[in-house]
Amino acid sequence: MSAKQNRILIFGAGVIGSMYAIKLIEAGFDVTLFAHSNRFKSLRENGLQYKEKSTVRSIQVNVIDTLEKDDVYDFIFVTVRYDRSESALLALKDNQSKNIVTMTSNSIGFSSWLDIVGDRLLPAFPGFGGQIKDGVLHARFLPKIIVATAFGEINGVVTERIENLAKLFKTAKLPYVIKKDMQAYLITHSVSDIAMMSVLYSENKIIDKKTAGTRKTARKITVTFKAYLRAIQKARVSIDPPMLKMVHKFPNLFLDLFFMTWLRTKMVRDMMLPDYANNANNEIMQLSNDLMKFLSQNDIKSESLTKLTGNEN
């Protein structure tokens, strides 16, 4: 598969979209980035700026703020937060491109997305993190076993387009994994985020860094996370990654120490907590609401979940 034969649109010029744009442009693909307002203006004037080690670099990228129906791409990557996913897909509804890859970190289900774009939908999970400061991307790289991009058909079949997407990632030297049950994978990740942020975000603001690193905060996350994992298992969701099935057997003290250590890392203190304070509350609230609806549809009562999170020691 020649890189030049593939046109790629990245719909969303935040952290995730910018990182994929850089990697795919460097691999020789024909990449266009869709952006709005100040981000569109910045990309047009300065290129895609990113920090590499201690140096700010820039790479030129084709950027648009309007998409025509007949502007067809081999793949469209939708790289927006969960709470913005439906509006993004509605903007793509009439476009004639056949493959729309939702690079959304969290999701509870796909029914509303399918209603908008139909079988063009290809769910995925992004493999990057970081933040954008003053128009400059500061990427966060974790071990490849953690950051591999996950994707797969909703029915789990390895289709021709899955194979083509895999070839694209291989050409760009981007780690990837093909999943048979993307819904289970995304729900598992979502409940981990919901569990953490329901504790870290209180009274419409993020808790301070000192409080975030305490044993008390870690215990709340431990209890909440275990409760959510039990709930989705009762709803017949396969825990993925499978190693999280063992969480129930871990002593709370072990998980407390893990979360305390994680919450005190530089990544969380300097990047995750500030970013979530500004950006993620709407996403987490929508995820929480959609999770409760999903559990209710599977006869898991929200009252029993509240009891679990409030009473376990």
Backbone as a ProteinNet text record, in pm:
[ID]
protein_1_A
[PRIMARY]
MSAKQNRILIFGAGVIGSMYAIKLIEAGFDVTLFAHSNRFKSLRENGLQYKEKSTVRSIQVNVIDTLEKDDVYDFIFVTVRYDRSESALLALKDNQSKNIVTMTSNSIGFSSWLDIVGDRLLPAFPGFGGQIKDGVLHARFLPKIIVATAFGEINGVVTERIENLAKLFKTAKLPYVIKKDMQAYLITHSVSDIAMMSVLYSENKIIDKKTAGTRKTARKITVTFKAYLRAIQKARVSIDPPMLKMVHKFPNLFLDLFFMTWLRTKMVRDMMLPDYANNANNEIMQLSNDLMKFLSQNDIKSESLTKLTGNEN
[TERTIARY]
84.4	0	88.1	76.6	157.8	96.2	180.7	131.2	66.2	119.2	69.6	-69.8	-112.4	-244.1	-353.7	-316.7	-413.8	-430.2	-554.9	-589.2	-650.7	-603.2	-649.4	-693.4	-814	-861.2	-864.3	-804.4	-810.2	-902.8	-1019.4	-1124.2	-1108.5	-1038.6	-1008.5	-860.1	-821.4	-679.8	-628.1	-682.5	-630.9	-508.2	-483.5	-364.5	-361.1	-469.7	-473.4	-461.2	-543.9	-540.2	-405.3	-345.3	-216.3	-106.2	-108.8	-7.1	-17.3	-139.2	-154.1	-114.8	-147.3	-110.6	40.4	114.4	260.8	315.5	272.8	325	289.3	167.7	124.4	186.9	205.1	274.5	419.3	485.3	623.8	636	530	531.1	498.1	463.7	440	295.4	202.3	61.4	10.8	-94.6	-160.8	-260.1	-220.6	-297.9	-357.6	-484.2	-551.6	-605.5	-592.9	-636.9	-753.7	-863.9	-981	-975.2	-982.7	-972.8	-1067.2	-1093.3	-1182.4	-1109.3	-1163.5	-1132.2	-982.2	-937.3	-798.9	-701.2	-742.2	-654.6	-633.2	-737.1	-726.6	-630.5	-647.3	-561.8	-416.3	-394	-258	-189.6	-263.5	-206	-174.9	-259.8	-235.5	-111.8	-95.3	13.1	145.6	141.1	263.9	296	205.2	223.5	186.1	205.2	174.9	299.3	294.2	409	406.4	521.7	530.2	667.6	672.7	798.8	863.2	987	1064.2	1189.6	1193.7	1297.4	1284.1	1382.4	1372.7	1352.2	1324.9	1314.3	1172.6	1122.5	992.4	1012.4	948.2	958	823.6	825.2	702.1	699.3	581.8	564.3	444	456.8	348.3	238.6	113.8	0.1	-110.1	-177.2	-293.2	-407	-464.8	-568	-692.1	-809.8	-936.2	-1029.2	-1129.4	-1231.7	-1371.8	-1377.5	-1503.7	-1482.5	-1575.4	-1563.9	-1678.6	-1644.7	-1745.4	-1789.4	-1909.5	-1963	-1876.7	-1825	-1749.6	-1598.9	-1556	-1413.6	-1388.1	-1350.9	-1349.5	-1210.2	-1208	-1083.6	-1092.5	-976.1	-973.1	-1011.6	-962.4	-998.5	-1018.1	-1123.6	-1140.6	-1123.8	-1027	-1006.4	-1078.5	-1174.9	-1246.2	-1180.4	-1109.1	-1026.2	-1078.6	-1202.4	-1264.4	-1306.4	-1337.9	-1384.3	-1523.3	-1558.2	-1686.3	-1804.9	-1800.7	-1913.9	-1927.9	-1828.6	-1835.8	-1847.4	-1853.4	-1849.4	-1971.2	-2090.8	-2209.6	-2212	-2174.5	-2173.9	-2069.8	-1956.1	-1853.3	-1904.7	-1969.2	-2020.5	-2133.8	-2214.7	-2319.6	-2259.5	-2144.4	-2076.2	-2023	-2003.8	-1950.3	-2059.3	-2181.4	-2290.4	-2305.6	-2298.1	-2322.8	-2197.2	-2081.5	-1958.1	-1956.1	-1895.8	-1902.5	-1789.9	-1703.4	-1594.8	-1654.2	-1594.1	-1653.7	-1606.4	-1495.5	-1439.9	-1419.4	-1498.2	-1489.8	-1443.7	-1321.6	-1257.4	-1271.5	-1347	-1369.9	-1258	-1161.3	-1048.5	-1086.2	-1191.7	-1241.5	-1197.1	-1132.5	-1074	-1177.6	-1299.3	-1402.1	-1530.4	-1604.9	-1736.1	-1809.7	-1940	-2021.6	-2091.2	-2115.7	-2180.7	-2175.5	-2229.1	-2216.9	-2350.3	-2461.8	-2591.5	-2619.8	-2594	-2620.8	-2525.8	-2402.5	-2305.8	-2348.1	-2394.4	-2440.1	-2560.9	-2646.3	-2762.8	-2721.4	-2604.2	-2559.4	-2481.2	-2382.1	-2293.1	-2304.3	-2386.8	-2408.7	-2285	-2276.2	-2167.3	-2032.5	-2026.1	-1895	-1814.8	-1882.5	-1819.7	-1718.2	-1600.9	-1496.2	-1440.9	-1482.2	-1439.4	-1292.8	-1229.2	-1086.4	-1058.6	-938.7	-892.5	-754.6	-734.7	-608.4	-491	-372.8	-252	-159.2	-214	-129.3	-195.4	-116.6	-167.8	-79.9	-116.5	-35	-122.5	-70.9	-145.8	-90.5	-169.4	-126.4	-118.3	-0.2	22.1	65.8	-9.1	25.4	45.2	-39.1	-33.8	70.1	147	254.2	213.4	225.6	191.4	302.9	265.6	357.6	305.2	367	318.1	362.4	282.3	317.4	324.5	440.7	460.8	476.9	402.6	411.9	466.6	498.4	546.7	450	503.6	421.7	309.4	332.3	228.6	105	123	11.4	-47.8	36.2	-11.1	-50.7	-49.8	-88.7	-231.1	-251.9	-385.3	-465.8	-584.9	-672.3	-785.2	-818.5	-931.8	-988.3	-1110.2	-1173.6	-1316.4	-1368.4	-1507.6	-1597.7	-1716.3	-1809.9	-1845.6	-1852.6	-1885.7	-1763.8	-1644.7	-1523.7	-1457.9	-1517.3	-1460.5	-1342	-1235.9	-1119.8	-1146.4	-1198.1	-1237.1	-1119.4	-1144.8	-1040.7	-1000	-1097.5	-1061.2	-982.2	-1006.4	-924.7	-781.3	-765.6	-631.4	-563	-637.2	-578.8	-538.7	-620.7	-586.4	-462.3	-452.7	-334.7	-209	-219.9	-105.8	-65.4	-166	-138.5	-57.8	-99.9	-28.7	110.8	122.5	253.6	348.8	297.5	379.3	426.9	339.6	373.2	449.7	477.8	548.5	477.2	345	261.8	214.8	239.2	192.8	39.8	-12.3	-157.2	-194	-320.7	-374	-516.4	-551.3	-685.8	-769.6	-881.8	-967.5	-1091.9	-1134.6	-1257.1	-1381.4	-1362.7	-1477.4	-1439.4	-1452.2	-1413.4	-1506.1	-1631.9	-1721.3	-1676	-1640.4	-1592.1	-1464.3	-1374.9	-1248.2	-1272.9	-1361.9	-1388.4	-1466.1	-1559.4	-1634.2	-1541.4	-1452.4	-1357.9	-1273.3	-1222.3	-1142.4	-1227.2	-1350.7	-1438.2	-1465.1	-1491.6	-1523.1	-1401.3	-1282.1	-1163.2	-1153	-1182.2	-1180.3	-1292.6	-1411.4	-1524.1	-1494.3	-1438.7	-1407	-1308.9	-1203.5	-1102.6	-1156.6	-1225.6	-1268.1	-1385.8	-1468.4	-1575.9	-1519.9	-1397.7	-1330.6	-1249.7	-1176.8	-1087.5	-1161.2	-1281	-1357.5	-1471.8	-1468.1	-1567	-1614.1	-1745.2	-1804.3	-1760.8	-1771.2	-1742.6	-1598.4	-1507	-1366.4	-1279.9	-1159.8	-1066.3	-1010.5	-988.8	-930.5	-783.6	-728.8	-591	-493.7	-373.9	-275	-234.8	-229.8	-192.4	-296.5	-424.4	-532.3	-538.4	-509	-515.3	-418.4	-306.4	-205.8	-217.7	-329.9	-344.5	-399.3	-379.4	-431.4	-585.1	-647.9	-793.5	-848.8	-786.6	-830.7	-808.3	-691.4	-660.8	-761.2	-800.5	-897.6	-1032.8	-1074.6	-1201.4	-1198.5	-1085.6	-1073	-1074.2	-1003	-998.7	-1138.3	-1212.7	-1347.2	-1439.7	-1433.3	-1520.6	-1486.9	-1358.9	-1315.2	-1360.4	-1342.1	-1386	-1537.3	-1610.6	-1757	-1800.5	-1738.4	-1773.4	-1735.6	-1621.5	-1581.7	-1681.5	-1724.5	-1825.1	-1954.4	-1992.8	-2118.9	-2117.8	-2010.3	-2010	-1994.9	-1928.4	-1923.5	-2063.2	-2141.9	-2279.1	-2362.1	-2323.2	-2391.7	-2336.8	-2254.9	-2199.2	-2101.9	-2028.7	-1920.4	-1790.9	-1717.4	-1588.3	-1484.9	-1420.2	-1318.5	-1197.3	-1159	-1046	-968.9	-841.5	-754.4	-789.6	-774	-814.4	-747.8	-626.7	-556.1	-636.7	-729.3	-810.5	-913.2	-935.3	-1024.2	-968.8	-837.7	-773	-786.7	-834.1	-842.9	-925.8	-1033.9	-1119.1	-1043.3	-940	-865.7	-752.2	-719.2	-612.6	-662.4	-581.5	-618.4	-632.2	-724.7	-742.8	-613.9	-536.5	-411.5	-317.8	-311.3	-224.2	-267.3	-397.4	-447.5	-434.8	-453.3	-434.4	-293.9	-195.8	-55.9	-30.5	-92.9	-77.4	-132.7	-255.7	-317.2	-246.4	-198.6	-123.8	2.3	72.6	194.4	163.4	58.8	21.9	-20.7	-98.8	-148.2	-38.5	74.1	185.6	288.4	264.8	360.8	356.3	465.2	474.2	368.5	342.8	243.9	107.8	65.5	-65.1	-63.6	39.2	45.7	50.6	129.8	153.2	63.3	8	-66.1	-210.1	-228.9	-363.2	-459.1	-418.8	-509.7	-549.7	-455.7	-496.8	-583.5	-547.8	-625.4	-767.4	-781.8	-913.9	-997.2	-932.8	-1006.2	-1070.7	-1002.6	-1050.9	-1140	-1115.1	-1175.3	-1265.7	-1241.3	-1300.5	-1430.4	-1472.7	-1589.5	-1713.9	-1739.1	-1856.8	-1850.3	-1731.4	-1715.2	-1745.1	-1687.6	-1706.3	-1851.7	-1917.5	-2057.9	-2143.5	-2117.7	-2194.6	-2165.5	-2038.8	-2002.5	-2073.6	-2074.6	-2139.6	-2287.6	-2352.7	-2495.7	-2523.2	-2440.8	-2460.9	-2429.6	-2332.2	-2301.7	-2420	-2480.2	-2595.2	-2711.2	-2731.4	-2836.8	-2806.4	-2680.8	-2639.6	-2660.7	-2620.9	-2636.6	-2784.1	-2862.9	-3005.8	-3071.2	-3029	-3082.5	-3045.7	-2940.7	-2897.2	-2933.2	-3034.5	-3090.4	-2991.6	-2893.6	-2802.8	-2849.8	-2892.9	-2952.4	-2845.5	-2867.5	-2772.5	-2762.9	-2873	-2868.9	-2769.2	-2763.1	-2669.7	-2526	-2504.5	-2370.8	-2330.6	-2422.1	-2393.5	-2359.9	-2432.4	-2406.4	-2268.2	-2228	-2096.7	-1985.3	-1998.3	-1893.5	-1887.9	-1998	-2000.3	-1963.8	-1979.9	-1967.4	-1848.5	-1784.5	-1674.8	-1553.6	-1481.9	-1364.6	-1238.1
-118.6	0	123.8	201.9	322.7	434.2	504	614	721.7	744.9	850.2	818.9	694	657	680.8	722.7	738.8	883.7	930.5	1062.8	1044.8	1120.9	1108.1	1245	1249.3	1369.7	1343.3	1433.3	1425.1	1535.4	1494	1588.6	1619.3	1727.8	1766.5	1789.4	1911.2	1948.8	1967.2	1888.6	1890.8	1803	1753.7	1672.6	1547.6	1469.4	1342.3	1364.1	1453.2	1479.5	1531.7	1619.2	1677	1570.7	1480.2	1375.4	1281.4	1239.3	1152.4	1224.5	1353.2	1430.7	1430.9	1456.2	1459.3	1324.9	1217.2	1084.5	1043	1073.5	1032.4	1118.3	1247.5	1334.1	1288.6	1258.8	1212.1	1081.6	1000.7	873.3	891.7	1013.6	1040.9	1038.8	1030.8	1029.1	1169.1	1173.6	1299.1	1330.8	1418.9	1444.7	1585.5	1593.9	1721.7	1726.4	1841.2	1858.8	1956.5	1915.5	2002.6	2072.5	2205.4	2282.1	2400.7	2458.5	2573.3	2693.7	2811.2	2936.4	2962.6	2985.8	3024.1	2912.7	2787.1	2675.2	2669.9	2692.6	2696.7	2807.6	2925.4	3038.9	3011.3	2953.9	2924.2	2823.2	2720.4	2617.9	2673.7	2761.8	2824.1	2913.1	2986.2	3084.2	3024	2927.2	2877.8	2731.5	2663.2	2520	2447.6	2317.1	2238	2237.7	2313.3	2327.8	2222.1	2165.4	2064.3	2070.8	2029.2	2031.8	1894.6	1891	1767.4	1787.6	1715.7	1738.7	1882.9	1966.5	2104.6	2204.3	2153.4	2239.7	2242.1	2360.1	2372.6	2361.1	2262.9	2239.7	2267.2	2274.8	2300.6	2215.9	2162.4	2084.4	2141.5	2156.4	2212.2	2108.6	2154	2065.2	2138.5	2066.2	2122.1	2129.1	2248.6	2265.9	2328.7	2277.7	2330.4	2355.8	2441.6	2462.7	2438.8	2394.3	2358.1	2231.6	2138.1	2011.8	1998.3	1978.4	1960.3	1814.4	1790.5	1654.8	1565.7	1623.5	1543.3	1547.6	1598.3	1596.6	1462.5	1361.3	1222.9	1181	1110.2	1060.1	909.3	845.1	700.5	670	753.2	740.5	879.5	894.5	1014.3	973.5	1033.5	1009.4	1119.2	1081.9	1178.9	1179.6	1287.5	1292.9	1399.7	1379.8	1474	1399.8	1474.8	1413.8	1352.7	1264.7	1193	1288	1395.4	1487.3	1569.3	1562.5	1634	1538.4	1410.1	1310.6	1317.4	1331.5	1333	1453.9	1571	1690.9	1677.6	1613.9	1592.5	1497.6	1390.3	1293.7	1353.2	1439	1507.4	1595.7	1656.3	1739.4	1655.5	1525.1	1434.3	1351.9	1366.1	1278.7	1275.4	1389.7	1396.5	1383.8	1376.5	1356	1213.9	1195.5	1067.4	970.2	1007.8	916.9	792.6	675.2	548.1	497	550.4	497	608.5	606.7	709.4	643.2	674.9	611.5	703.2	659	742.9	722.4	812.2	808	878.4	828.6	887.5	801.3	862.7	785.7	708.3	759.1	695.1	680.7	576.2	557	448.8	462.5	360.1	273.2	327.3	250.1	324	259.5	315	342.1	315.7	321.6	458.5	565.5	699.5	733.9	685.6	709.8	636.9	513.3	435.5	500.5	560.7	629.7	744.5	801.4	917.7	877	788.6	757.3	613.2	531.9	395.5	308.4	215.7	117.5	173.8	304.2	367.3	376.1	359.8	375.4	265.3	307.2	214.4	264.4	204.9	255.3	226.7	319.6	306.2	373.5	351.2	411.9	470.2	601	666.3	621.3	636.5	590.5	701.1	821.6	933.9	1013.4	1093.7	1186.8	1309.5	1405.5	1526.6	1648.7	1762.8	1887.5	1987.6	2089.5	2198.2	2325.5	2384.5	2508.8	2616.9	2727.2	2840.2	2795.3	2703.1	2657.3	2551.2	2512.5	2414.4	2282	2173.6	2041.1	1985.6	1941.3	1872.4	1730	1638	1500.5	1422.7	1322.1	1233	1091.6	1031.2	896	798.8	690.4	582.4	458.6	351.9	229.7	182.4	123.5	83.2	-11.7	-93.2	-187.5	-114.5	12.1	91.1	181.4	238.5	342.9	292.7	164.5	114.7	157.7	207.9	242.8	114.6	112.2	-4.9	26.8	-66.5	-47.3	-182.6	-182.1	-305.6	-280.8	-371	-362.6	-388	-331.4	-350.3	-497.5	-572	-714.7	-804	-742.1	-818.5	-882.7	-872.7	-935.3	-853.8	-922.1	-852.8	-835.6	-720.3	-690.2	-633.2	-609.9	-552.3	-413.4	-336	-200.6	-203.6	-303.4	-319.4	-351.3	-439.3	-474.4	-354.6	-272.6	-152.5	-50.7	-37.3	54.9	6.2	-124.4	-181.7	-154.7	-166.6	-137.8	8.7	95.1	238.2	264.7	203.6	222.9	161.6	49.8	-14	72.8	132.3	221.9	341.6	393.7	510.1	471.6	342	290	328.7	317.6	345.8	213.3	188.7	64.9	55.1	-62.6	-80.3	-221.5	-238.6	-370.2	-377	-489.2	-510.1	-581.1	-521.3	-574.1	-641.2	-749.4	-818.5	-759.3	-687.8	-628.6	-487.7	-392.7	-255.3	-192.3	-232.1	-174.6	-210.3	-336.7	-378.7	-304.6	-289.5	-220.6	-75.4	-7.5	133.1	151.8	62	72.7	52.6	-46.6	-70.2	53.4	114.2	235.6	349	357.6	465.5	457.5	335.9	326.7	360.1	335.8	373.9	525.5	594	740.4	796.8	737.6	784.4	768.1	652.3	627.1	729.8	756.6	851.8	993.8	1035.4	1174.1	1203.5	1102.5	1125.1	1156.2	1111.7	1140.7	1270	1286.7	1401.5	1532.2	1520.9	1641	1655.8	1760.2	1778.2	1923.3	1940	2073.4	2163.2	2108.3	2181.8	2230.3	2165.9	2200.6	2079.7	2080.7	1972.1	1990.5	1880	1893.6	1934.3	1994.6	2042.2	1924.9	1951.5	1846.1	1775.2	1849.9	1789	1686.5	1724.6	1633.2	1514.1	1537.8	1430.7	1318.1	1349.8	1248.3	1179	1197.7	1139.7	997.3	925.7	790.1	789.9	889.4	897.5	905.9	988.5	1001	871	810.5	684.3	575.6	569.4	468.7	489	613.9	640.8	592.4	613.8	567.4	414.9	351.3	205.5	146.7	196.3	144.2	168.5	289.3	324.2	242.3	225.6	151.1	5.5	-55.8	-194.4	-207.2	-111.2	-116	-108.3	-19.1	-5.8	-131	-188.8	-311.2	-423.6	-436.2	-537.8	-512.3	-385.1	-350.3	-385.9	-351.8	-382	-532	-604.5	-749.3	-808.8	-756.8	-802.9	-771.7	-665.7	-628.8	-705.5	-805.5	-896.9	-827.7	-732.1	-669.5	-741.2	-783.2	-848.3	-743.4	-760	-664.7	-673	-560.2	-556.3	-426.5	-432.1	-550.8	-652.8	-782.6	-889.7	-885.2	-826.5	-820.3	-746.8	-659.1	-585.9	-675.5	-795.1	-889.1	-926.8	-913.6	-949.8	-841.1	-722.8	-611.1	-647.4	-723.9	-760.5	-840.5	-911.9	-996.7	-922.8	-803.8	-727	-666.9	-670.8	-601	-451.4	-388.5	-244.4	-167.3	-212.8	-144.6	-140.8	-251	-257.1	-153.1	-147	-51.3	91.9	111.2	244.6	296.2	211.7	251.3	280.8	200.9	224	361	390	517.7	635.6	618.3	725.6	759.2	655.1	675.6	743.2	693.9	748.9	894.7	927.7	1064.3	1163.9	1111.8	1200	1213.8	1148.2	1158.2	1297.5	1333	1464.3	1478.8	1369.7	1373.2	1417	1358.8	1392.1	1531.8	1561.7	1692	1808.8	1793	1904.6	1906.2	1789.9	1783.5	1738.7	1621.9	1565.9	1646.5	1678.3	1750.4	1887.4	1971.1	2099.3	2083.1	1990.9	1972	1926.5	1832.4	1783.5	1891.8	1975.1	2083.4	2175.1	2196.4	2289.6	2224.7	2096.8	2038.4	1917.8	1837.7	1704.5	1689.4	1790.2	1769.8	1733	1802.7	1772.7	1630.8	1590.2	1455.2	1350.8	1367.5	1269.4	1265.3	1380.7	1382.8	1308.3	1329.3	1259	1109.9	1074.7	932.9	868	936.9	883.6	861.1	959.8	946.5	831.7	821.6	715.4	578.3	573	446.4	401.2	493.5	458.5	409.3	473.1	426.7	286.3	262.1	130.3	24.2	54.1	-42.1	-66.4	39.8	26.2	-63.1	-46.7	-131.1	-277.5	-301.5	-438.4	-481.9	-412.5	-448.3	-433.2	-342.9	-311.1	-179.6	-181.6	-63.5	37.1	164	268.6	279.1	243.2	250.7	151.4	31.8	-69.2	-28	41.6	91.1	198.9	288	393	331.7	227.6	161.8	100.3	37.4	-24.4	78.8	189.6	291	363.3	361.9	437.5	356.3	223.2	144.1	49.4	20.9	-77.3	-17.8	-100.6	-51.9	-112.5
0	0	0	-106.2	-116.9	-35.8	39.7	121.5	35.1	-85.7	-172.1	-226	-220.7	-270.4	-167.1	-49.9	57.5	98.6	90.4	141.4	278.6	374.7	512.1	562.2	618	684.6	833.9	909.7	1055.3	1102.6	1152.4	1191.6	1339.7	1367.6	1505.2	1520.3	1558.1	1561	1702.3	1796.7	1932.4	1945.9	2066	2092.9	2006	2009.1	1937.1	1786.8	1733.4	1590.4	1543.6	1621.9	1585.1	1583.5	1681.8	1686.5	1567.7	1534.2	1417.4	1289.1	1280.9	1162.5	1143.4	1250.5	1242	1193.9	1257.5	1224.8	1082.3	1038	904.8	795.5	824.6	728.3	711.7	823.4	817.4	739.7	739.1	666	518.6	477.6	336.6	292.6	385.8	348.2	315.4	235.1	199.7	311.3	402.2	524	522.4	555.6	574	716.4	779.2	917.5	919	982.3	995.4	1130.6	1128.6	1252.9	1247.6	1364.1	1375.8	1434	1408.1	1479.4	1493.2	1617.6	1641.7	1604.5	1626.9	1592.5	1441.3	1363.9	1218.2	1175.1	1233.1	1198.8	1234.9	1353.5	1397.8	1305.7	1267.2	1179.3	1041.2	992.3	861.5	865.3	974.9	982.3	1027.1	1119.8	1182.6	1154.1	1085	1068.3	1197.3	1198.9	1318.3	1406.3	1515.1	1603.4	1713.7	1740.2	1845.6	1911	2034.9	2108.9	2103.3	2061.8	2056.9	2140.9	2253.7	2354.3	2401.4	2378.7	2426.9	2313.5	2193.5	2075.8	2020.9	1986.3	1921.3	1770.8	1711.2	1567.4	1502.3	1368.5	1295.4	1168.9	1138.3	1016.9	942.3	811.2	732.3	712.2	723.1	706.9	632.8	544.6	476.8	577.1	595.4	697.4	634.8	672.1	622.2	739.9	717.7	820.1	764.1	639.1	573.9	492.9	502.2	429.8	331.2	204.4	100.8	92.2	43.3	33.7	-54.6	-164.7	-260.9	-237.7	-122.8	-85.7	-17	-96.6	-49.5	-2.8	111.1	170.1	187.9	188.8	212.8	357.5	449.1	589.8	649.1	728.9	810	955.2	1024.7	1166.9	1244.7	1326.8	1409.3	1546.7	1576	1697.4	1792.6	1838.9	1932.1	2058.6	2164.3	2287.6	2269	2360.1	2354.3	2348.1	2426.9	2431.1	2303.3	2216.1	2088.8	1970	1997.7	1889.9	1798.3	1855.8	1771.4	1678.6	1730	1645.5	1534.3	1565.4	1462.8	1354.6	1394.7	1297.3	1214.6	1275.8	1199.7	1090.6	1120.1	1020.9	905.1	930.2	827.4	760	804.4	760.1	608.5	543.9	399.4	315.3	380.8	305.9	249.8	134.4	64.1	100.5	191.1	233	299.9	272.9	313.6	450	502.1	626.7	728.2	835.3	938	1067.7	1107.5	1223	1343.4	1443.9	1562.1	1662.8	1661.7	1755.3	1885.4	1949.1	2073.3	2190.5	2290	2400.3	2479.5	2485.1	2565.9	2486.6	2516.6	2456.1	2532.9	2544	2608.4	2504.4	2385.4	2280.4	2148.4	2044	1909.7	1841.8	1909.2	1841.9	1781.3	1856.2	1803.5	1690	1697.5	1590.2	1463.8	1479.2	1363.1	1298.1	1379.7	1324.9	1233.6	1259.7	1182.2	1058	1072.1	958.1	910.7	976	929	935.3	840.7	844.7	801.8	779.3	754.5	883.7	996.8	1127.4	1155.8	1201.5	1242.3	1375.8	1489.1	1620.2	1648.9	1717	1749.4	1882.8	1931.8	2056.6	2030.7	2057.4	2021.9	2106.7	2050.7	2118.3	2161.8	2182.9	2223.7	2334.8	2401	2500.1	2503.9	2588.7	2600.5	2615.7	2576.1	2584.3	2483.9	2456.1	2368.4	2450.8	2454.9	2527.9	2431.3	2429.3	2342.3	2198.4	2153.5	2015.4	1986.3	2088.2	2069.8	2133.4	2057.9	2107	2194.5	2314.9	2404.6	2416.6	2345.5	2340.5	2463.7	2497.8	2607.1	2551.8	2564.2	2512.8	2628.5	2621.2	2718.2	2647.5	2721.4	2655.7	2547.8	2439.6	2326	2364.6	2466.8	2508	2559.4	2601.5	2654.2	2547.3	2460.9	2370.5	2233	2206.6	2075.4	2042.2	1921.5	1876.7	1857.4	1914.4	1901.8	1804.8	1717.7	1627.8	1587.2	1536.4	1494.5	1449.6	1368.7	1327.8	1448.5	1445.9	1556	1573	1460.3	1468.9	1488.9	1497.7	1525.2	1406.4	1287.8	1167.7	1116.9	1076.9	1019.1	870.2	834.3	697.2	617.7	490	404	452.1	497.8	541.6	672.8	756.4	876.5	836.3	740.3	693.1	630.3	555.6	494.8	600.2	704	811.7	886.5	904.8	969.7	886.6	755.4	667.7	677.4	687.9	702.2	828.6	939.7	1065.7	1060.6	994.7	983	902.2	794.6	712.7	793.8	879.4	962.3	1089.1	1105	1222.9	1352.1	1347.2	1464	1524.2	1651.9	1714.8	1707.9	1681.1	1673.4	1717.1	1751.4	1784.1	1730.5	1668.4	1615.8	1721.7	1757.5	1863.5	1804.6	1869	1827.6	1893.1	2003.6	2074.4	2118.8	2026	2057.3	2161.2	2163.4	2262.7	2403.4	2425.6	2557.7	2594	2498.4	2522.5	2562.6	2490.1	2518	2648.1	2676.4	2802.2	2921	2911.8	3021.5	3047.9	2940.8	2958.5	3013.4	2966.7	3011.7	3160.9	3212.7	3355.5	3441.3	3389.7	3466.3	3474.9	3363.7	3364.6	3451.6	3439.9	3520	3668.8	3705.2	3845.7	3900	3823.1	3869.5	3875.3	3768.3	3762.8	3854.7	3886.2	3981.8	4120.7	4144.7	4272	4262.6	4152.6	4139.4	4112.3	4053.7	4020.2	4119	4198.8	4304.5	4309	4321.7	4333	4217.7	4095.7	3971.6	3958.9	4029.4	4012.5	4046.6	3991.6	4018.6	4159.3	4230	4364.1	4350.7	4455.2	4447.4	4442.4	4393.7	4370.6	4499.6	4607.9	4735.4	4779.7	4769.7	4807.4	4713.1	4584.6	4485	4516.8	4580.9	4608.7	4742.6	4812	4945.5	4939.9	5050.9	5063	5056.8	5115.7	5116.6	4975.1	4892	4752.5	4677	4698	4631.6	4667.8	4796.7	4840.5	4772.6	4758.7	4691.6	4547.3	4480.2	4341.8	4337	4428.4	4433.9	4445.9	4542	4568.8	4449.8	4395.3	4283.7	4159.9	4131.4	4014.4	4023.6	4139.5	4157.6	4136.7	4187.5	4175.5	4029.6	3954.7	3813.7	3734.8	3764	3694.3	3721.8	3846.6	3880.1	3803.7	3795.5	3730.5	3582.2	3511	3368	3343.3	3434.9	3421.7	3436.1	3530.2	3546.3	3422.7	3351.4	3227.7	3108.1	3136.1	3033.6	2938	2989.9	2914.2	2948.1	2846.8	2869.4	2907.4	3021.4	3065.5	2972.7	2918.1	2825.8	2849.7	2886.7	2883.4	2991.6	2958	3049.2	3186	3192.1	3319.7	3427.1	3384.9	3481.2	3550.4	3496.8	3565	3702.1	3717	3843.2	3950.1	3910.2	4004.3	4127.2	4106.5	4219.3	4324.9	4282.2	4374.7	4444.4	4393.2	4455.3	4586.8	4691.3	4815.3	4788.8	4857.1	4839.3	4865.6	4964.8	4997.5	4878	4804	4685.6	4581.9	4556	4457.7	4508.9	4638.3	4696	4667.2	4690.5	4667.8	4520.6	4433.5	4289.7	4251.6	4294.3	4257.5	4323.3	4444.8	4509.8	4430.5	4387.5	4309.9	4177.7	4111.4	3980.6	3991.1	4092.9	4108.8	4145	4192.4	4227.5	4115.7	4002.2	3891.6	3830.3	3766.2	3701.7	3592.4	3517.8	3410.9	3463.6	3574.5	3631.4	3692	3769	3836.6	3739.2	3631.8	3541.8	3418.6	3384.3	3259.1	3276.5	3335.1	3338.6	3424.3	3546.8	3635.1	3579	3534.6	3477.3	3353.2	3264.3	3142.6	3173.2	3265	3298.5	3365.1	3443.4	3509.3	3406.3	3295.5	3195.5	3089.6	3058.6	2939.1	2959.1	3060.4	3060.3	3137.6	3212.1	3296.6	3216.4	3105.7	3023.7	2968.8	2927.3	2872.6	2979.6	3098.8	3205.1	3250.2	3256.2	3294.9	3194.1	3065.1	2963.3	2966.2	2984.6	2995.6	3113.9	3227.2	3346.8	3323.5	3262.5	3234.5	3138.6	3033.7	2935.4	2994.1	3085.3	3151.7	3236.6	3311	3393.5	3307.8	3191.9	3101.2	3051.5	3016.3	2967.6	3074.9	3197.4	3306.1	3336.2	3331	3355.9	3251	3125.8	3017.9	3036.8	3114.5	3142.2	3284	3340.9	3471.9	3587	3571.9	3681.8	3741.2	3865.4	3927.1	3969.6	3940	3979.3	4131.3	4202.5	4348.5	4406.1	4345.7	4395.1	4367.4	4255.4	4224.8	4323.9	4357.3	4454.5	4590.2	4626.9	4754.9	4756.5	4646.3	4638	4653.3	4581.9	4584.8	4717.8	4790	4914.5	5037.7	5031	5152.7	5159.8	5045.5	5050.2	5119.6	5196.2	5269.8	5214.1
[MASK]
+++++++++++++++++++++++++++++++++++++++++++++++++++++++++++++++++++++++++++++++++++++++++++++++++++++++++++++++++++++++++++++++++++++++++++++++++++++++++++++++++++++++++++++++++++++++++++++++++++++++++++++++++++++++++++++++++++++++++++++++++++++++++++++++++++++++++++++++++++++++++++++++++++++++++++++++++++++++++

